[in-house]
């Protein structure tokens, strides 16, 4: 545990020299400002637009995950083609430190954007009635759905580089938007990029009418999310234990 703590502290010091920490503050602030401005400009009901806000957050998460994992991965690749990762006495701890760094700051950023948006709407919109508990639940859904994205894009960033990482993220963004239509009604749970986009409105619908059909869809999404995320974590861990540095620069 002490060794892991030292590795994590070293990783935090490394990212202080990059935009990594700043992005976790700027992106939520921009999201709050842009969407609140839009909400003030339209006449749509505040509660419904708040659900849309979290859907948009889930929609763009592949791009955000690709951006942040690229920063982390490129920093190591540029430092002697991953020498410090490859020479670590316990490679799994080195990888775990990267993953913890990504998911913890991701959680803090999600909490910031969710709670901040909730507080602003509570002050300026009289038709807003969602509870803080529901907002935190939505934050938890978006973050949990994003765990797969972090592991997947960290692998892409280390293995292939930023161009492949961002290209795949762009495909995921388009695919998740497509799966929000009727085409994805029966298969969305098989695609990690669509989890948050689908589960956020499903949760809101279930809390509104307690539909058994909606609950079944939520449970199916949760099961798929847990299984595929664990599989991705296991794959990344096994792959990293045999990784010998990036073979190509794309």
C-alpha positions, 0 to 999 in steps of 0.5 A, a space after each residue: 500500500 505504501 508503494 502504491 501511495 508513492 506511485 500515485 503521488 508521483 503520478 499526481 506530480 507528473 500531471 500537474 505539469 499538464 492540462 489534466 487537472 485544469 481540464 477537470 475544472 474548466 470543462 465542468 464550468 463550461 458545461 454549466 455555463 453553456 447549458 444554463 445559458 441555453 436553459 435560460 433562453 428556452 421555455 422548456 421545463 427545467 427538470 426535463 432539460 436537466 435530464 438532457 444535461 446529464 445525457 449530453 454529459 454521457 454522450 461526450 464522455 468518450 471524447 473526454 476520456 480519450 482526451 484525458 487518457 491521451 494526456 496520461 499515456 503520452 506523458 509516459 510514452 514521451 518519457 523514454 517510450 514508457 520506460 518508467 512504466 515498463 521498469 516499475 517493480 510491480 507493473 500492476 501498481 503502476 497501471 492501477 495508479 493511472 486508473 485511480 488517478 483517472 477515475 477519482 478526478 473523473 468522479 470529482 469533476 462529475 460531482 462538481 458539474 452535477 452539484 454546481 448545476 443543481 445549485 444554480 438552477 435551485 437559485 434561478 429557476 422556479 420550475 426546478 424541483 429535482 432533489 440533490 439526491 437524484 442529481 447525485 444518483 445521476 452523477 453516479 450513473 454517468 461516472 459508473 458508465 464512464 469507467 469502461 471508457 477510461 479503461 478502454 481509452 487508456 489501453 488505446 492511448 498506450 497501445 496505439 496513440 492519440 490519433 487512434 484514441 480520438 478516432 475511436 472516441 469520435 466513432 463512439 460519439 456518433 454510435 451512441 447518438 444513433 443508439 438513442 434512436 429506435 435502432 438501439 432499442 434492443 441492443 444499446 446495453 451491448 455498447 458501453 458508449 450508450 450506457 449513460 445516454 440510455 440509463 439516465 432517462 430510464 432512471 428518471 422515467 422509473 422514478 416517475 412511474 415505477 414501471 416494471 418494464 423500465 426497471 428491467 431495462 435498467 437492470 439489464 444495463 447495470 448487468 451489462 455495465 458491470 460485466 463488460 467493465 470488469 472484463 475490460 479491466 481484466 483485459 487491460 491488466 493482463 495486456 499491460 503485464 505483457 506490454 513492452 512499449 508502443 510498437 507504432 506511432 499513429 
